[in-house]
């Protein structure tokens, strides 16, 4: 059952509902906090470490949002690495 089906159930998410969006964001934050606590960058690589929070995240968010959030998390980590490398190079140039 999708977001735009004609019949509603208690499990159908409504992307226009502030409450459903907040529930999604809260479950995402809890899942990502679990990943951070286990030093895992890429969602899905955690095995059983964050099974409960992952299940709630997947139940609370639309698949397209999950895909976006997960990709964004990995990209943010990669960007942090590039920024750190750039700072290191800039410092080494200044110290010459």
N, C-alpha and C positions, 0 to 999 in steps of 0.2 A: 504494500500500500504506500503510495507516494504522497507528497505534499499536496498535490493538486487533484487527488481523487475526490469523487463526489461523496463517498461515505466517510464519516469521521469515526475514529476510535480513540481510545485514551492514549494509544501509542503513536498517533499521527502527530508529527511535528508541524508547527505553524511558524514559518520563517518571519512572519510579520508580528508575531507575539513577542513582546519584550521579555516576558517570563521564559519562553522557550529559548530565546537567544542567550539570556543570562545563564540558564541551566547548561547550555552547550559550553559557554565560555568557562563557567565554573568547573565543569567536568574536564575540559581541556587543560585548565590550569592545574588541577589535581593530578592528572595523568603526566603532564610535563614535569611537575615537581617530583613525582616518583622517578621519572627518567633521569632527572638531574641528580637525585639522591643516589642513583645507581650508576652515575657517570655514563649514561647512554645518550647519544646525540640523535640517532635515527630511530624514530618510532617504528616498532615492529621488531627491533633487534633485541628486545629485552627478555625474550623467552617467557617464563612464568613470573618474573619479578614484579610486574605491575598489572597482573591479570584483572584484578578487581576494578582498578581505576580505568583501565583500557576498556573494559566491558561497559562501564557507565558512560564513558566518552563516546563510544560507538553507538550507544542507545540514545544519547542526548543530542547528537549532531547529525546533520545531513552528510552523506558520503562526500559530496563536493566540498563541503566545509572542512571535513577531516583531511581530505587530500590537500587542500590549500594550506591548512595549519601545519600539517606534517612537512610539506615541502618548504614552507616558510621557516620552520624551525631549523632544518638542515642548512638552508641558505644563510640564515643569520649566523650560524656557527662558522660556516665557511668565510663569511664576510669578516667575522671577528679575527680569524686567522690571518687574512690578508691585511687587515688594519694593523695587527700586531707586527707583522713582517715589515710593513711600510714604516712604522714608527722606529723599529730597530734599525732599518737602513738609514732613515733620516738622522738618527742619533749618531750612527757611525760616520756619516758624512760631516756632521757638525763637529765631531771630536777630532777630525783630521787637522 
